[in-house]
Amino acid sequence: MRPVEFKRHIDFFNGMEEEDVVNLIPNARSFEWIRENVPLFECPDRDFERVYYFRWWTFRKHIKETPDGFVITEFILPVRHAGVHNTVSCATGFHLAEGRWLRDRRYLDQYTMFWFRGSEGGPQPHFHKYSSWVADALWGRYLVDGDREFVVGLLDDLVRDYEKWEEEKGLPDGLFWQFDVRDGMEESISGSRKAQNARPTIGSYMFANARAIARVAEMAGRDDVAERFRAKAESIRRAVERHLWDPQAKFYKVRFEDGTLSDAREAIGFIPWCFDLPEAGREEAWREILDPEGFQAPKGLTTAERRHPLFRSHGVGDCEWDGAVWPFATSQTLGALANVLRHYKQDNATRKDYFDALLTYARSHEKNGKPYIGEYHDEVTGEWLKGDNPRSRYYNHSTFCDLAITGLVGLCPRDDDVVEIDPLIPADAWDWFRLEGVPYRGRTLTIVWDRDGTHYEEGRGLRVLADGREIVRSDALARIEGRLEG
């Protein structure tokens, strides 16, 4: 791809604002930075393509050089609940997922060390202010960069971090509790700022973190640690299935301190599938994303079922998670849906449903006729509910490019020399697309779809190249595997 093909997007973004906040890379260098660091993407849907570059353009704004190394911020302006360097731990897992596709690995290397060892050699004091799936995210990053030494070097830090979570939030039955505000999901229908409710959020995160630690320990040859954390993960899985699944509502729910389940289906009930936690047979829950009384709305997937009497009951303008659309939740739900489509046998949701939801998400990136990403928006009008509050601009609290790469295009990172591509684009949706310059396990991948071979004139079908050499091809837009050699 020629850089001029996407430079028009960057020029437009640079011209739509007065740059009042400058961190590491100013707008004037944004085109060069994107050209040097991110996978290039093009497709027939120019609006979707523009959002792809807009999200990289905004992500770049949050990379900050500090005396403690590079960090990635969540808010472009200082906020009271942040720690040193305006850092907030809530979306760290998303930062790692999105940032793993950058060629310059220093950003995430130093950001990770900032959280785990950046305070007099220990973790930052505000690291546990919010629930986190950071160990799982670090494993996901390793699957892309293949840097065994880095992730193995963090094993003891990850174990200590996990044990601290057990001490702080563990419950006798194997579940974990959290205040909804410490999940980053305040004013939810089922939530509380005082009660120690067991939530599918932190329970799923701790399951995923335990599984990730077991995998890192196995790679490190620490079999005792691996066995211990595999057992922890399985214990949490059983506890979530036994205590948080509502067989009548067919949904994962919050359990209150008195042992009863909330009467509300909320988007957090999809999170277990982000990590393949559920056993087979629970997939009927996914019918709710297609139901207008469930989570289906004109401008996105809601954070609570629309039929509930307390839907959108908490007001507007602060941080209400009682139904409005949050990109944070959309990112999790789409990640979970990708796993359901690939790893579970079911007929409740389809690849078209994923594609349609991702396109709706892309089209929500607009305010006053310009590209925008904020905190949360109205599910019917699409209006961003923080209004013109400047703190909400460029809100780095979700993923988009990672969903495009791993979901839409279908690059499924794995721990071997096989490149697996499983696109979630319906076969009749796009005639062509190209993802180029993807850093992957020491190689550079290009993934090309050209239905009849006339767009790129490089051959028909789906092709994958590693360092410019074709490793697999298929006439159909379908799951394929190719092997990296040498």
N, C-alpha and C positions, 0 to 999 in steps of 0.2 A: 504493500500500500504506500502511496506517496503521501508525505506529510501534508501537502496542500489539501488533501481530501478531508482532513479534519480540522485544519487550521482555521477555517471559517467559523467553526463553533467557538473556538477559544477566543478569536477576535471579538465575536459577539458578546461573550461573557465579560471580557475585559472592558468593553465599551458600555456595559449597562450599569456601572456603579462607579462611585468615587471610592477608592480603596482607602478606607480609614483604619484598617487593621492589617499590619504586615508582619508575618512571622518569617519562617526560613526562606520561602520562595515567593517573591512578589509577583503580582499579575504580569509584570513586564517579562518575567522569565517563565511564565506558566506553560507556554507552548513548547519551549525547549525541554522543560522538565517532563512534560507528558510524553513528548517524543522519545526521550531517553529512558523513561521509567515504566510506562504502562503498556499492556497489550493493546494494539490498535484494533478497532472493530468497525465494521460497516454492515448495513442491512437495508432492505427496501423501505423500512419504516424510519424515515428521517427524524421524526420526533423522538422515537425510542433511541436512535443513535445519538441524538443531541443530549439526551438525559445521561447516557452512558458517559460521555465526555464531561458533562456538567458535574457529575458526581466525582470524577477524578479531579476536576478543577477545584471543587470545594474541599475534597479530602486534603489536597495539597496545602490549603490555607491553614489547616490544623497541625501541620508538622512544625514543631517549635524546637529551636535549639536552646538548651539551658545549661547551667553549670553542672547539672546532673545528667547530661546527655540529651539526645533527642526524646521528646515526648509527643504524644498526639492528644490534642484537646477535644473536648466534646462541644463546648460553647466557644464561639469566636470572641465574645466579650467576657470579662471576669464575672463570676457568679459567687454568691456568698457561701454556697455549700461545697465549693471546690476546695481542694488542698493546694499544696505548693505547685507553682507554675500553672495554676488554673486547671489542674487535672481532676477528673472524676472517673471513678473506676467502673461505673455502671455499664458502659458500652465497650469495655476493653475487649471482650470476645469478638465484637463486630469489627473493631479496629484491626485485630489480628487477622480476621477472615478476609477483610477487604485488602489490607496492606500486604498480605502474603504474595500478591501478584505483582508487586513492585520489584524492579530489578535491583535497586539499591537496598540491600538487606540491613544496612546500618540502622535505619529508622526503627524497625521492629526489634532488632537485637537490643538496642539501647533502651527503647521504651519498656521492653520486658524486664531488663535488669533494673530499671528505675523502680518498677513496682516491687520486685522481689528483694533487691539489695541496695536501693537508693537512699535509705535512711540509716546512716551510720552502719552500713553493711547488712542491714535487715530490711524487712518489708516496710513500705510506706504506711504510716499510721492510719490513713484513710482508705487503705486497700479493701478492708472488709466493711466499708460503709454501705456497699451494695452487694447483692448476690452476684455470683460470677461463675461462668463456665470456662475460666481461663486455662486450666490444664487441658481440657478438651480442645480449646482453640489453638493452643501451642502444639498439640499433636497434629491438628489439621494443618498448621503451618509447616510442620516437619514433612508431612506428606507431599507438600509442594516443593520445598527447597532441599529436602533430603539431608539436612545438616544434623546428623546423629549426635555429633559432639556437643552442639549447643543444647539440644533438648535433654540429653543424658546428663549434662553438667548441671541441669536444674532439678534433677530428681529429688535430692534431699530438700530443696526449697519447696517443691511441690508437695512432698509428704508432710512437712511441717505446716504448710498452709492448710492442707486438708484436715490435719488433726486439730488445728485451731478452729476451723469451721465446726467440727464435731463437738468441740468443747463449748462453743458459743451457741450453736443452733440445733444440736442433735436432740432427738426425742427418744424415749425408751423403746418405742416400737420400730425404730430404724428409719423413721421419717425425719424431716428437718422443718423447722418453723421459720417464718419471716414476717415482718411487717410489710404491708403492701408498698409503702413508701420506700422501703429498703430493697424492694425488687425493682424500683424505678417505676412503680405502677400505682401511685397514690389515688385516693378517692375512688377506688374500685367498688363494685357492688358487694363483693365478698370480703373486702379487705378491712384492715384495722391498723391503727398506729399504736395500739396498746396490747391487743390479744396475740398470743403466741399460736397462730393458726398454721397448720401444716398446709403447704402450698405445692402444686405441681411444678412450679418454677424451680425453687431451690432444690426440691427433691430430684428433679430431672438433671439439674446441673451437677449435683453431687454424685449421682450415678455416673454421669459422663466423665466427671473428673476422676473418679475412682478407676474407671475402665482405662482412661488415658494413662494414669500413673502406672497401672499394671502393665500396659504395653511398653512404656518407657523403661520400666524396671526389667522387663523381660529382655529388651534390647541391650540393657546394661549388664545383663548376666546376674541380676539380683533376684534370683528365683523366689526367695522367701518374701520379698516385698511384693513381687508380682502376684504370688498366690494370695497374700493377705488382701490386696486391693481388688483382686477378682472376686474374692468372697464378699468384700464390702459392696461392690457393685451389684452382685446378685442379691444380697440382702435388701438393698434399697429397691431394686426392681420388684421383689416380692412384696415389700411394704407398700409401694405405690399402687401396685395392682390390687392388693387386698383392701387398702384403706381409702384410696382416692378415686377409685372407679365407681361411678354410680350406674348400676345395671339397669335402672329404670330410665334414666335420662340418656344412658349410653354415652357417657362423657366423663372425663377426669375433672375433678372439682376440688375446691378448697374444703378442708376439714376444720371445723371450729374446735375450740378448746373443749367443748362438752361432748365431742365425738360425732356430732352430726355433720352432714355435708351441706354446703351452700345449696340454695335452690336455683342458682344462676349458672348457666353455661357461659364461660368466659374464654377468650382466645387463649389464655394460659393453659387450657385443657388440651390444646394441640401440641404444646411444647414437648411432652414425652416422645413424640415421633421425631423431633429434631435429632434425637440421639438413639433412635431405634429401640427405645425401652419397651414399648408395649408388646405383649404377646399377640399372636395372630388371633383374629376374631373381634377386635375392637374397632375395626375400620369404619363401621357404620357412623361413627362420630363425624366423619368427613362429609356426610350428606348436609350437615349444617352450613357449610360454606356456600352451598347452592340455594339455600332456602332464604327468601326475603324476610321471613320472620326469625331466621337464625342470624348468620353473619354476613349475608349477601346484601350489599347496598350499592347504589349507583356509582359512588366515588371510592369504593374500596371495601375491604373486609373490616368489620367492626370489631371492637375489643370486648363486647358483650352481646349476647343474643338480643335481637331487636324486640322480641316478644315480651321480654321481662318488664314488669311494671316499674322497675327502677332504672330502666335504660335512659341514659342522658338526663339523670335527675339531680346531679350534683352541681350543676351550674356550668359556666363557660368562662375561660380566660385564665385559669390557673393551670392545673395539670390533672385533668379529670380522665380517669381510665374506666368510666362507666358506660362506654359504648362508642365514643368517637374513634376515628381512624388514626392510629399511631404507626408511623413507619417502623418503629422498633418491633411492634407486634406483627406487622405485615412481613417483615424480614424473617422472623421466627416461623410464622405460619407457612410461608412459601418454602422455607428450608425443610420444614417438617413434611409438607406435601410432596416435595421431591423425593424424600425417602419412602413415603407411602407408595408412590407410583413405581418406584424401582425395587423396593424390597418386600412388598406385601402383595398377596393375591387378593384383589378386591375389585368391585365394580361401582364404587360409590363416588369416585372422582376420576377424572381423565386428564390426559396431557393438555387437552384443549382448555380445561378448567384452570390448569396452572398457567398456560399461555395467556388466557384472558385476564387472570388476576394480576399477572406481572405487567401486562400492558396498561391495565387500570392504574396500577401503582406508578408506572412511568408517567402517565398523563396527569397524575396528581402533583407533579413537580412544576407547579406554575402558580404565580401570584402577580397580579397586575400586568398580565400579559408577558411575563418574563420567567425564565427558569428559577425555581425556588425550592428549597427544602427546609422545612420548619419542624415544629414539635408535634402538632397534631391538627387534624382538620375535620370539618363537618362531613358526615357520611353521605349526605344528599347533595349539598351545594359544592362541596370541595373547598369551602372557605377555610383558610388557615386561622385557627381559633386564638392564636396569640396576637392577632391583628398585626400592627406595625411595630410591635415590641422588638427592638433591635437585637435583643439577646437570642431571639429565635432564628436569626439568619444563619444559614449554612450549618444547621444542627447536625452534628456528626454522631448520630445516635442510632444508626441503622446501616444496612448494607444495600447495595444495588448492583454494583459491578460484579461482586462475587456471585450474586444470583444469576446474572447474565452469563457468566463464564461457566459455573458449575451446573446451573439449572437449564437455562435456555439452550446454550451451545452444548452443554452436557459433558464437560471435562470432569471426570470423577476421580479425584486424587486417591492414590492407593500406595501401599508400601511394598512395591516390587517394581520390576522394569517393564510392566505392561501399562500402556496408555489406553484407558477405557473412555470411550465417548458414548454418551447415551443422551441425545438431545431430547428436550421436553417440548420441542416445537412440533405442532401437528404437521403431518406430512404434506398437507395442502396449504399451509399458511404462507411460507416465504419461498420464493424460487431460488434465492441465493443469500448467502451471508459469508463473512470472512472474519476470523479472529486470528491475529498475527502477532508474533513476537512475544509469546507466552513463556516466561521463565518457568521451567519445570524440571526439577531433579537434575540440574546441571546441563539441560538441553534447552533449545528454543523451539517451541511448537507453533505450527500454523494449522488451523482447522478451517476447511473450506467446504461449503455446500453450494453446488451449482446444478440445479435439477437437470437441465439438458445440455450443459456445457457451453452455452452461448454467452454467458455473462463474462466469465473470466477467460474463456477459451483455453482452459488448462485441462479439460476433461470433464466428464459428467459425473454427478453423484457427490458423495461425501468422501473427502480426502483428509488425511492427517499426515503432516510432514514434521520430521524432527531434524533440526539443523539443515533444513532445505531438502531433505531426502524423504520421499514418500514411504511411510511404513505400513499404511493400510488404506484401503479404498472400498467403498460400497456404492452400488447404484441407488440404494434406498437411503432415506433419512432415518436411520435405525441404529441400534446399539452395535458398536464395533470395537475391536481390540487390536492394537498393534504393539509390537515389542521394540523397546529401545535396545540398541546393540552397542557393545564395546565400552 
